[in-house]
Amino acid sequence: MKNVFIWLMVGSLWGCHGSTTTQHPPVVTPKDSVASTTIVAPSAQKEVKPPVKTIEIPYDATAGKKRALLAQEAYENPRDQRTYGADPKAKAKGKKLDCSYFVREVNSTAQSDKARKIKQQRGYLQPHELVKYDQFFTPKRLYANKLKSMSGKMADVLQKHGAYSTKVNDIRLGDYVFIGKGKTRNIQSIGHAMVVSKIDTINGHLRYYFIDAGYRGIKKVNGVIKRVKRSVRSGYYITHRGTVWSGKYIRYFKGTGRPR
């Protein structure tokens, strides 16, 4: 009887051990472990870009109308989130731009459908693409003068190779307009460039609305104008007297022009 009791005790111990092991998770091989535990980090996931913004350009649109629409398309492009800056490397990476760079982008897309598609898809053009697609503001023409301001260099190119005027009432839709400090209308005093996107009449006087790249952008949210970090902006205008903004920020019209 004693031997029977011992065997019964041993059998009960094996039974407990067996029931305990059945509650453990199954053994996982290294291969299975990798397959079942691989997690894609958020940074490694494919970035979902906002949809491309395209504005239809009428087949009979004038060159000026086309430039105005392309400037509007650039403003509405959600893939362009650049802030203001002049560093060439940052421009090449799509991080920075300045006013003259923006105007040259618009001019490039007006001349080349391929340049327009690149800008739609990527949100910006790289410096070498401006050289490739902009056959008007070429490096040879831009650096033929000794002006320090790129905006002034562009005005000089328009004077020599396009149409240029220092009269406010000569501003046309799609023109490249230049402003700066002081009331003297010479290219040496030019400090900023923009694209005329709309011309309207308010209280009997013309207003020339423009799209440009500035230090701080603006955006209308629920009817209220707010400042944003994104540089490309729309909403400011030149008065019939040739002034932009007011107070200590006031700037004056210097000239307007367009390629031929």
LINMO-V113395 format. One record per backbone hydrogen bond with DSSP energy under -0.5 kcal/mol. NH is the residue of the N-H (numbers start at 0). CO is the residue of the C=O. If there is no record, write none. Layout:
nh->{NH | NH}
co->{CO | CO}
This chain:
nh->{4 | 5 | 6 | 7 | 8 | 9 | 10 | 11 | 12 | 13 | 14 | 15 | 16 | 17 | 18 | 19 | 20 | 21 | 22 | 23 | 28 | 32 | 33 | 34 | 35 | 36 | 37 | 40 | 43 | 44 | 44 | 48 | 53 | 57 | 60 | 65 | 66 | 67 | 68 | 69 | 70 | 71 | 72 | 73 | 74 | 75 | 76 | 76 | 77 | 79 | 80 | 82 | 84 | 90 | 91 | 92 | 93 | 94 | 95 | 96 | 101 | 102 | 103 | 104 | 105 | 106 | 107 | 108 | 109 | 110 | 110 | 111 | 115 | 116 | 117 | 118 | 119 | 120 | 121 | 122 | 122 | 128 | 129 | 130 | 131 | 132 | 133 | 134 | 137 | 141 | 142 | 143 | 144 | 152 | 153 | 154 | 155 | 156 | 157 | 158 | 159 | 160 | 161 | 162 | 164 | 169 | 170 | 173 | 174 | 175 | 176 | 176 | 177 | 178 | 179 | 185 | 188 | 189 | 190 | 191 | 193 | 194 | 195 | 196 | 196 | 197 | 199 | 201 | 201 | 204 | 206 | 207 | 208 | 208 | 209 | 210 | 211 | 213 | 213 | 216 | 218 | 220 | 220 | 221 | 223 | 225 | 227 | 230 | 232 | 233 | 234 | 234 | 237 | 238 | 241 | 243 | 248 | 249 | 250 | 251 | 252 | 253 | 254 | 255 | 256 | 257}
co->{0 | 1 | 2 | 3 | 4 | 5 | 6 | 7 | 8 | 9 | 10 | 11 | 12 | 13 | 14 | 15 | 16 | 17 | 19 | 20 | 26 | 28 | 29 | 30 | 31 | 32 | 33 | 38 | 40 | 40 | 41 | 46 | 51 | 55 | 57 | 61 | 62 | 63 | 64 | 65 | 66 | 67 | 68 | 69 | 70 | 71 | 72 | 73 | 75 | 76 | 78 | 94 | 96 | 86 | 87 | 88 | 90 | 89 | 89 | 82 | 97 | 98 | 99 | 100 | 101 | 102 | 103 | 104 | 105 | 106 | 107 | 107 | 111 | 112 | 113 | 114 | 115 | 116 | 117 | 117 | 118 | 125 | 125 | 126 | 127 | 128 | 129 | 132 | 135 | 137 | 138 | 140 | 141 | 148 | 149 | 150 | 151 | 152 | 153 | 154 | 155 | 156 | 157 | 257 | 255 | 166 | 167 | 195 | 171 | 256 | 174 | 193 | 254 | 191 | 251 | 183 | 185 | 186 | 178 | 178 | 176 | 210 | 174 | 194 | 208 | 208 | 206 | 199 | 204 | 201 | 199 | 237 | 197 | 206 | 235 | 194 | 232 | 211 | 230 | 227 | 225 | 218 | 223 | 219 | 220 | 218 | 216 | 81 | 211 | 217 | 209 | 235 | 207 | 242 | 238 | 250 | 245 | 246 | 243 | 179 | 241 | 177 | 177 | 164 | 175 | 162}
